[in-house]
Every structure is written in C-alpha cells, then in structure tokens.
C-alpha cells in the first residue's frame, strides 16, 4: 500500500506445465501457503518484484517522516508532541526493518536508496501532498495509516517469510498510530473551537482522494497485480482493498461529524458496500510521474540528507577500520 | 527568594534545557545522515521532551498559579526561558549537532547522577529515570565525537571546528550562580566544584581519544541563558514551537 504499481516483469502467467521443476516446486509451496524463506530457491521475477515492493515500502516509511517533520516542531501540546515524535521514531524503525527484510533478498540498501534519489524507485504517492495545518497530523494518522493498515493486515499473509513477519510487527504499531490520529480529530471536533473544527474538515477534504489513490489503479489497469497474486505477494486486489477501506472508514467519518468531498458517496444496500465517485486518475499518474505538489521537495530533502551526511557515514567506516586495525595489532 | 522559589527556578532551568534541545533535535526529522541516526536522534529528542514534561509538571505544582506544564512551555516568552545557551544553538552540520549534544550530555549526565541523591524526593525520582537515559545519550554522543575526531580528515576538521565554535557556550554549564549554589546548599543540586571537575575531566578524556583539542577553561564565555538573556536563536525557536497555542488562544484542547 505504501507500494503502488510494482512491476513484476511478466507479460503473462505461466501454467504449472510450462514451469521448470524448480519453479513448479516453488509455486506448489506458495499454493500450499508455505512461507518462502531467504535461502529457498525463487524465480528471479519473484525476487525482483519483492525487492521493488519492499524497497518502495521502506522508502515510503522514510519519506513519510517528512510531512510529519513539518509539524513536529509545531505540535501544540507536550502530549501531542511526544506522540508525534514516537510515531516518527516508529516509522524510522519500520524503514530500517523493511530495508533489512529487503536485504535478505540480496539487494543493497544504499543502491536502492540511490534509485529513489535518482527518481528510478517510487514511494507512496500520498507523501507528495503537503501537510498544511495541525489537524493533518490527525488525518494522516487516521486516513493514511488507516489505508496502509488495510493493505498491511493482508500482507501479514504474504508468501515471503521475512516480509510477512515484518508486517506483523509493523501492523501493531500502525494501528496504534491510527487510533492516535483519529483521537486528535475527535478531540478537536468534540471540544474544539469552530476554527479547529474547520481545520479538521479542511484536512479531510484535502487528504480523502489522495488516501483512496494509495490503493493504486483499478484492477483492470493494474497489469502486474495478477502475477503478484499468483505468487501471493499480493493477496487482495487494489479495488477490493479500497472498498474495504471506504467501508470501514465512513462510519468513523460520520462519528466525527465530518464529510468527504464526494457527492456520489452513498451506502448501497444491494452490494452491502458504499458506492463512491470516480477517482481523478490523471492526478494519480501525474503524482506518480513526479508532478505532485511536493515530489520535488520530498526527494530533494532526502537527497540532501544523504549527500550531506556522506562524510558522517565515511567517518564511522574509517573509525571502525582503524579500531579493527588497532585491535589486530594489539592481539 | 524563598527556598521554594529557588527550586522553581532551578526546575525551569532543567526543564527548559531539555525542552529546547528536544525541539532542536526534532527539526532534524527526515534529515539525519542515515536511517539509524533518524531513529537515534528522535529517541534522544523523545527522552528529553519526556524529561522536560516531568520537570515542568513539578515546577507547575510549586508555582501554583493556574499554569500547567503546557502553559509553561507554550506561553512563556524568551526572557522567561531559563535554558542553557548551548542547547538553543542551531543544528548546523552534523558535527555541530554532535558537539552540542556531547557538551550537554556530559553536563546532563553528571547533573542527573547527582540529583538522584537529592534531598527532595520528587527531584530524586525524576532524576533516577533521567539518569538512565542520559547515560545512553552520553555514550552515543561520545562515540560520535570519537568517530568524527578519529575518522577521516574531513570529519576531524568538522568536529574540531564544531568544538571551537561551541566552546564559548560551555562556561555556562559549569559556572554556578547563586541559584546553583543555593540548590547545592539545600542538598538538592550538584556540588558546583565537583560538577566542573567532572565535566572537564570527561570532556578532555573523550577529546583526547578523539584526537581533538579543547579550549581553555578561562576562555571568554557567553553566558546568560540561566537568567533569561538568550542568543537571537531562542526567539525563533519559540515562534515555531508556540505558534498554535498563540495563534488560537481560545482553543482549550488539541
């Protein structure tokens, strides 16, 4: 979810008969819900797809700290500041944890980060939107972490063991963040001034559609989904996940006493789901291409941090080497 | 000044230094030189703001004028802030961030270690938790000083420059005024003479291991934070930090 449109590199699915014995063995394991571990044989496409997906997910955790960093210095109470700092710290931890899961597949963290900085790797489109008022910290927790959880709960059953286990841990923390985010909004709606209530509605107005875009394009526009589903990297389709998210979020929205900017949103008794309006896919693809409100700022901030920090990392490496040498001499 | 007023003043110093350094560190969100450092920086910042809250809550109870910890943080102007000038200095490059942290951590560690034995039980309890965190902070910043000092030519130059740049703010850490003296005499604060010795001892030891030189003890020192006379930076820090409560004075909940 923090991963969108992950390329699997396959044009069409192979049948079991067309597969090599190794591939067939692998696919049968996946079909039997046996987790694939780092030491197991896996198709090259599976490995590459996972590296792309997990790195996107890790990049999203790290880039996702920036819109929150925009407000952590302005959090209005000690309690909210401490909560937000803890959330940001968790996200850095998730990033590290995911990069480690990715490295079990033979990928290199620095190389993958370089791809991000060169514009060759993606992160979730949502983080290219600005955080413009304090209640965005609530709305991001509620909607963005909320959307992420819908996807990640399903990913706990993903076929790759290290990724699946990372998801179990991350989900626990994310649902905590989501509740905190919702509480920020609820407190302002219940006890806040009119200005604060307007802030909350403004946040939802701006973040609602971008949150729905987090699930990626419609299933029929998502050419890589099918292979990912067969490999059980993905377990539910984009549209299914989006619907789940909307269905669980609208009652919470109503409890807040807020609205979403979608005149077509209504409960469909027959389907047992909410109907909703068309997503502006042009905006989605624009943002994905780099033409979103904050794409430039996000990447240039990340690039600057890593480039300007190069001497720090080099110092650590040089010092460690000297220490090792000294220890060897002393021995 | 009554004994209690002296204690209030002292608590605000502890609280404000923690708070402002925590605020400075949180400015680094998403901008640290490595993902591991994102985690470490936020961890230290979180500890400091958490400690600040404990000190503020105690101070607010003693002051007892209707202000709670939040009001002390978000509605006092710079001249009422009592933090050390060191902690309000900008992050600058990572060498300055680390040098600032190191100089503070040495002071913080020895101060907390001493406050654990304070005659005031509440102070002792808060310090008992804080000293554990301060121990880790000091270990981390000392390690970075050594890595930078004894790392590459560039890192050595940068951390030495940072030491030189910030040296003028170290005097305030170890120069007692009447409040520090009174707190010591009341059996709460550290022995100023001992604190000074410990601070120089530790700083010189780490600097030597890091192949760095330190300034002179009798160098000119920029002081005044503890009295509310700050550098120009603090006003800007507060302008950011206090924006929401100031802009929405009618809001009673966030």
Boltz contact constraints between the chains, C-beta under 6 A:
constraints:
  - contact:
      token1: [A, 65]
      token2: [B, 29]
      max_distance: 6.0
  - contact:
      token1: [A, 65]
      token2: [B, 30]
      max_distance: 6.0
  - contact:
      token1: [A, 66]
      token2: [B, 30]
      max_distance: 6.0
  - contact:
      token1: [A, 69]
      token2: [B, 29]
      max_distance: 6.0
  - contact:
      token1: [A, 69]
      token2: [B, 30]
      max_distance: 6.0
  - contact:
      token1: [A, 72]
      token2: [B, 26]
      max_distance: 6.0
  - contact:
      token1: [A, 72]
      token2: [B, 29]
      max_distance: 6.0
  - contact:
      token1: [A, 73]
      token2: [B, 26]
      max_distance: 6.0
  - contact:
      token1: [A, 73]
      token2: [B, 27]
      max_distance: 6.0
  - contact:
      token1: [A, 73]
      token2: [B, 240]
      max_distance: 6.0
  - contact:
      token1: [A, 74]
      token2: [B, 240]
      max_distance: 6.0
  - contact:
      token1: [A, 74]
      token2: [B, 243]
      max_distance: 6.0
  - contact:
      token1: [A, 76]
      token2: [B, 244]
      max_distance: 6.0
  - contact:
      token1: [A, 76]
      token2: [B, 245]
      max_distance: 6.0
  - contact:
      token1: [A, 76]
      token2: [B, 254]
      max_distance: 6.0
  - contact:
      token1: [A, 77]
      token2: [B, 70]
      max_distance: 6.0
  - contact:
      token1: [A, 77]
      token2: [B, 254]
      max_distance: 6.0
  - contact:
      token1: [A, 78]
      token2: [B, 53]
      max_distance: 6.0
  - contact:
      token1: [A, 78]
      token2: [B, 69]
      max_distance: 6.0
  - contact:
      token1: [A, 78]
      token2: [B, 70]
      max_distance: 6.0
  - contact:
      token1: [A, 80]
      token2: [B, 254]
      max_distance: 6.0
  - contact:
      token1: [A, 82]
      token2: [B, 49]
      max_distance: 6.0
  - contact:
      token1: [A, 85]
      token2: [B, 42]
      max_distance: 6.0
  - contact:
      token1: [A, 85]
      token2: [B, 45]
      max_distance: 6.0
  - contact:
      token1: [A, 85]
      token2: [B, 46]
      max_distance: 6.0
  - contact:
      token1: [A, 88]
      token2: [B, 29]
      max_distance: 6.0
  - contact:
      token1: [A, 88]
      token2: [B, 42]
      max_distance: 6.0
  - contact:
      token1: [A, 89]
      token2: [B, 42]
      max_distance: 6.0
  - contact:
      token1: [A, 92]
      token2: [B, 38]
      max_distance: 6.0
  - contact:
      token1: [A, 92]
      token2: [B, 39]
      max_distance: 6.0
  - contact:
      token1: [A, 93]
      token2: [B, 39]
      max_distance: 6.0
  - contact:
      token1: [A, 95]
      token2: [B, 35]
      max_distance: 6.0
  - contact:
      token1: [A, 96]
      token2: [B, 35]
      max_distance: 6.0
  - contact:
      token1: [A, 134]
      token2: [B, 244]
      max_distance: 6.0
  - contact:
      token1: [A, 187]
      token2: [B, 253]
      max_distance: 6.0
  - contact:
      token1: [A, 191]
      token2: [B, 253]
      max_distance: 6.0
  - contact:
      token1: [A, 193]
      token2: [B, 250]
      max_distance: 6.0
  - contact:
      token1: [A, 193]
      token2: [B, 251]
      max_distance: 6.0
  - contact:
      token1: [A, 196]
      token2: [B, 251]
      max_distance: 6.0
  - contact:
      token1: [A, 305]
      token2: [B, 31]
      max_distance: 6.0
  - contact:
      token1: [A, 309]
      token2: [B, 33]
      max_distance: 6.0
  - contact:
      token1: [A, 311]
      token2: [B, 154]
      max_distance: 6.0
  - contact:
      token1: [A, 311]
      token2: [B, 155]
      max_distance: 6.0
  - contact:
      token1: [A, 312]
      token2: [B, 33]
      max_distance: 6.0
  - contact:
      token1: [A, 312]
      token2: [B, 94]
      max_distance: 6.0
  - contact:
      token1: [A, 313]
      token2: [B, 34]
      max_distance: 6.0
  - contact:
      token1: [A, 314]
      token2: [B, 152]
      max_distance: 6.0
  - contact:
      token1: [A, 315]
      token2: [B, 147]
      max_distance: 6.0
  - contact:
      token1: [A, 315]
      token2: [B, 148]
      max_distance: 6.0
  - contact:
      token1: [A, 315]
      token2: [B, 151]
      max_distance: 6.0
  - contact:
      token1: [A, 315]
      token2: [B, 152]
      max_distance: 6.0
  - contact:
      token1: [A, 315]
      token2: [B, 155]
      max_distance: 6.0
  - contact:
      token1: [A, 316]
      token2: [B, 147]
      max_distance: 6.0
  - contact:
      token1: [A, 318]
      token2: [B, 151]
      max_distance: 6.0
  - contact:
      token1: [A, 318]
      token2: [B, 152]
      max_distance: 6.0
  - contact:
      token1: [A, 319]
      token2: [B, 147]
      max_distance: 6.0
  - contact:
      token1: [A, 319]
      token2: [B, 150]
      max_distance: 6.0
  - contact:
      token1: [A, 319]
      token2: [B, 151]
      max_distance: 6.0
